[in-house]
Amino acid sequence: MSLGRPENRAAFKADEDAYLARFGLDPATTAAVKARDYAEMVRLGGNLFFILKISAVDPTPITAIGAAQAGMDHDRFLKERLGK
């Protein structure tokens, strides 16, 4: 939940490795976060609300996370899943 604070988002952007090390994440989780592999984050037990905090740093639309989790291209996801 620390990424809810602007100063923490700035620290994350400045040095992701150092920021993530503060939380004792295992190497697989750290790699998934750094790669913005949202499907892998979920597979590893990530909570969607925490993943949204990470995605807000970039910022990444929630539909892009849905597309990644569905294994789809973003445009295809919008068209097939949301009719847009």
Secondary structure as GFF3:
##gff-version 3
##sequence-region A 1 84
A	DSSP	three_ten_helix	2	4	.	.	.	ID=ss1
A	DSSP	alpha_helix	6	14	.	.	.	ID=ss2
A	DSSP	alpha_helix	16	21	.	.	.	ID=ss3
A	DSSP	alpha_helix	27	35	.	.	.	ID=ss4
A	DSSP	alpha_helix	38	43	.	.	.	ID=ss5
A	DSSP	alpha_helix	48	57	.	.	.	ID=ss6
A	DSSP	alpha_helix	62	70	.	.	.	ID=ss7
A	DSSP	alpha_helix	74	82	.	.	.	ID=ss8
###
